[in-house]
Amino acid sequence: MNPSLPKQNIKILLLEGVHQNAVDYFINQGYTNIEYIKTALNEDELIAKIKDVHFLGIRSRTQLNEKVLNAAQKLVAAGCFCIGTNQVDLEAARERAIPIFNAPFANTRSVAELTIASSIHLMRGIFAKSAAAHRGEWLKTAENSYEVRGKKLGIVGYGNIGSQLSVLASGLGMHVYYYDVENKLSHGNAQSVDTLKELLEISDVVTLHVPETPATKNMINAQTLSYMKPGSHIINYARGTVIDIEALAEALKSGHLHGAALDVFPSEPKGKEDIFISPIRGLDNVIITPHVGGSTQEAQANIGVEVAEKLVKYSDNGSTASAVNFPEVALPNYQQAHRIMNIHHNKPGMIAQINEIFSVSGANVLAQFLQTSGDIGYVVIDIDSECDPTPFKVKLKMLEGSIRTRILH
């Protein structure tokens, strides 16, 4: 992609019905070659579609794996219009000089609000009573029904969602405790505890807000569930792999736990036509939602603009700030200059070779921006507008270790 390719010829593929705000933003910025599909595509369909795509927008169902990336010969960057990026092979994308962007903060309020609502419903046994009423049973009783005021909320993972949740819970009069592997500043009346075991033992409601990592896989299992107070509740609006779902089902059926609310699962249907299968189906004391913790109109609207803006910034001026798999460089807008970017393998001597290309030509270099991340280096060079940038692009592409070179302006 280079200045000879007008914005209207840059192809953008948006999948899974990303918010209309994203489409509007691209169009307002001059990008009009947009294909918009409301569903996810399977691997074969995506491979067929992605061959001539420059920018891709997905949500959580589309799998951007190495096989798909191999077919994406023109792909410059991709945006995940959601919080997570587990659906993307980030390493494979980085090796191909494809930065991945997401919206890590846009739906934190939506998840925090749903967690509060679920805490109240669980403590009151609302879902079980509602299910009984649908069957014609009238469970008008206060048995196992409690206010959340004065109860203990245990938050596992005190990041953007967990910390915001603690403020809302404090406002309801709950006593908030949290456990995190890193030291975090407390909000509201929240207090940190030293171990996960301690948190589970004292909490009336435990809520999970951790990323998917090897360390968090099945962190809630038969043993850790046994630490929880008899009659307590658990909420998982984080990642489906965090809980051993079979062990949770047993804890619920035995009565050790009084209820649970889950929005994410180890295995989820790919679409509406698929059947949801889980050992917790049919349990009246479990609130099941189909991965909609962050799916509010407000959150999706914010995500649409945030991710589209990041993709446009990368396309227009090379900025990679907040990319999840790539060297992060925040770049100023260029004025009266040509901007050339080069992505290369981070090995000794690369920058010396790059600088030599410009120095021997006598080019007036106005600015240079460099950042590395692991085995990838990213350099952006502004040269005087009177210089012809094309020869520099050719020479940079010929360097051993160079992965991608673009003239941005």
N, C-alpha and C positions, 0 to 999 in steps of 0.2 A: 504494500500500500504506500503511495507516495502522493505528492501534490498534484500529479496529473490525474489522480482518481478523485473526481468530485464527490462531495458528501452524499449526493443522491444516488451514487453508484456503490456506496458502501453498504453491503447487505447485512441486515440485522434479523435474526430469528428469535422470536420470543415465544416460549412454550408455557403450558400449564395455566393459561389465563392470567398472566401477571396483570397488575392493576393498570387501568387505562392511563393513569398518571404517567407511567413509564413511556407509553406510546406517545402521549402528548409532548413529553419532555424531549424525546428524540426528534420529533417533527419540528418543534420550536427551535431546536438547535441546527436544523437543516438536514437531518437524516430522515429521508422519506422512503427509502427502499426497505420496508419492514414487512416481514411475514409474521402474522400473529395467529397462533394456534392455541385453543383453549385447553387442550389435553396434553399429557405427557406422550412421548414417543418411545416405542421399544427400541432396542439396540439397532435392529436392521433398518427401521424407519429413520432413526436419527442419523445413521451412517449415510443413508441416501440423501438426506436433507442438508447435512452439514458441510458437504464438499466445497461449496462456494460461499460459505458464510464467513463474514469477518468478525461479527460480534454475536454472541449467544446469550440469551437470558433464560434461566430455568428456575424452578422451585425445587421441592424436595424429592419428587418422584423420578425425575429424569436422571439416569445414571450416565455420568460423563467419565467413562473408563478409558483405559489405554487404547483399546480397540477402536473406540469412537474417535479419540484424539488422533489416531494414526490416519483417519480419513479426513480430518479437518485441516487440510493443507493451507487454507487461507485464514484460519482462525487467529485473530489478534488478541482477543481477551474474552472472558466469559463472566457473567454476573449471576450469582445465586440470590434470587429475590426472596430471601429468608435469612434466618440467623445461621443455621448450620451449613457446613460444606462437606458433610460425610458422603454425599452422593457424587463427589468429584475425586478423581485420583489426582491429588494436588501435586504429588511428586512428578507424575507423568506430564502434567500440564506445565510445570516449571521447566522440566527438561526440554520442552518444546517452545519455551519462551512465551508461554501464555499465562499472564497474570489472572488470578481469580479474585473477584470482589464479592462482598456480601453486605448485609445490613445487620450488624451484631447488636444494635441497640434499639432499632425502630419499634419492635413489638414487646419490649420488656414490660410496659405498662399493661398490655393485654394479658400477658401470662400472669403477672402479679395479681391482677383483678380476679382472674378465673381461679387462682389458687385460694384467694380469700373466700370466694363464693363456695368453692368446693369444701373448704374447711368448715364453713357454717353448715352446709348440707350434710356433711358426714357426721358432725357432732350432734345434729338433730335427727339423724336417720331419715332424712327427707326422701332419698331415692328409694329406700326399701318401702316406705309408706306409700309413695307414689305408685310403685310397681304393684303393691298389694291392691290399691284402689282400682287400678286398671283391671285387676282380676275380679273385682267386686267385693274385696275385703275392706273393712273399715277399721283401720288400726288407730283409733283415737286414744292415744296413751302417751304419757310422758316418760315411759320406761326407756332407758338408754338415750335420752334426749337431753342435751346440755347446751348452755350458752357457751360461746367461745371466750367471753370476758373472764379473765382470771385463769384461763387455761394456758398450757405451755405449748408453744409452737417451736419445733426444732427444724432449722433450715440447714440442709446439707449443700454447701456451695454458696458462698456469700459474695457473688459477683454482682453484675448489673441487675439481674432479676431478684436475687436473694436479698440484696440490700434494700431495694425499693419495696419488696414485700414486707420487710421488717418494719418499715415506717407505717405502712397501712395496718399491719397487725397490731402495732403499738397503739395506734389510734383507736382500735377496737377494744383495747384493754387487755390484750393478750401479753403474756410474759414470753419474750422472744429469746431464743438461744440459737447459736449457729456454730457449725464446724466447717473449717476450710483448711486446706493444706498450706495456705499462705496467710500471713498476718494481714488482717483487714481492719479498716477503721469502722467502728460500730456506728449504727444509725439508730435513732429513737432510743428505746430502752434495751436494745439487743445486747446480749452478753455472749462472748465466745466461750467455747469449752475445748478441752485439750484433745479429746478423742471422739471418734464416731460412736463408740460404745456408750460413753457417758451421755451423749446427746440422745441416743435411742432410748436409754433407760429412763430419762426424765420427761420425755415429750408425750403430750396427749395427741398431737398431730405432727407427723414428720413429713417434710416436703423436700423433694430432690431437685436441685438446680445445678447440675454438674455437666461437664462436657463428656463426650464419648472418647475414652482413652483406655489403654490396657489396664490402668490402675482403677478405673471406675467400672469396668466390666463385671457384672454380677456382684457389685459391692454390697447390694442388699440380697442376701441369700438365706438359707435355712438357719445358719448360725447367727447372723446379724439380726434376722427377724426375731429370734428367740430372746434377744436383748430388749426388745420393745415391751413397753408396759402392756399387760393384759387389758384388752378392751380399747387399745389405742388405734390410730388411723394412719394411713400412709398415702401420700400423693406423689405421683411421678409425672411431671410435665417437662422432663429433661430429655433423656434418650432411652429408647426401648431396651438397650442392652444393660442398663444400670441395675435392673432387677431380674433375679432368677424367677421367672413368671410361674414356674411349677411350684417352687417353694412358697411363693406368695399365695397361690391358690390353696395350698395345704394350710397355711396359717389362717386364712380366712374361713375355710371350711371347718377347721377345728375350733373356731371361736376365739383363738388367741388374739387375733386382730378383729376389731369390730367393723371396720370398713376400709375401703380404698378408693382412690380416684386415679385413673390412668388415661393419659392422652397419647402415649407413645408405647410401642410394643416391639419385641425382638423381630417379629415378622408382621408386615402390614400389607393389606391389599394394594395392588397397583392402581386400581380404579374402581368405580362404582359397580362395575359388573362382577367383580371378584367377591368372594365370600370371606368375611372376617372369621378366622378360626383362632380360638384361644381357650386355655383351661379356665379362665375366669368368666367366660360367657355363662349367663344364666344365674349368676350370683346376685341376689337383690341388694346386697350390701356393697356393691362395686359400681361406681360411676364410670362408664366407659364413653370416651369421646374420640372421634376419628382424626386425631392429630390436628386439632384446631386451636391449640392453646394460644397461638399468636394470630389467629385468623379473625381479625376484626377489620371493618372497613377503614378505620383510622390507621391501624398498623399497616395494612396492605397499601394504602395510599402513600404513607410515609416511606415504606420500603421501595415502592415504585420509583419515586423521585430520587431517593438516596442512591440506589444502585445504578439507575440510568445516568445520574450525574457523574458517578465515578467512571463509568465506561466512556462517557463523552469527554471527560477531562483527560483520560488516557489517550483517547483518539486524537483530541485536539492539541494537547500540549505535552503529553508523555507522563503526566503525573501518576504515580503508583501508590500514593498515600493510602494506607489501610488495606492494601492487597494482602491476602492471607498466605500466599505461597511464593512471594516475590520480594526482591529488594524494594524497600519503600523510599520513594523520592518525591517530596512535595516541590513542585516547580512553579516559578512565577510565569506569568504570560510573557511571551517574547515580543519585543518591539523592534522593528527594523532589523531583523536578523533571520537567518536560516537556522532551523533546529534539526539536528541529526541525532538519532538515538541508536545505540548498539547494545545488544544483549549477547553476552559471551560467557564461556566457561571461565570460572574464577581460578586462574592459574598464574604463576609468576611470569611477569614480563608482558602481560596483555596490555596494561595501561601504557607502558612505555612504547609499545608498538603503535597503539592508537594515537598517542601524542605525536609520535614521529611522523605519522601520515600528514598531520596538520602543520607541523613545524617546517618540514622540508618544502612545503608548498608556499610558505610565507603567508598562510591564511591568518586573518585577524580573528583570533578566538576571543569572543566577548565573555563567555562564561562556560564553565564545565561543572557538571553535577555527577557524582559517582556514589554508588552504594552497592554493597555485596551482601549476599545471603547464602550461606552454604557454598555450593559449587557454582552459583550463578552471579555474574557481575552485570550491572546496568549502568551505562554511562550516557549522559545527554550533553551534547556540545552545541553551543550557539556560536555561529560565525557571522561575520559581517554580511549584510544583505547583498553587497556587490560581488561576493564570491559565488561561483557556480557550485552548488552542493553535490551535484551528480557524481563527479569524479571521486569525491570522498566516500560516497555511499558504495561505489564499486570497489574501492580499495579496502574498505572496512569489511565488506562481505567476503573478500578473498583471504582475510586473516585466518590462520589456523586457530580454531577455538571460537570463532564467531558463529553465533546461532541465528541472529536476525538483526537486520539493519533497516531502519526506516528514515525517510526524510519527512518530518512532520510539517514543515513550512518552508 
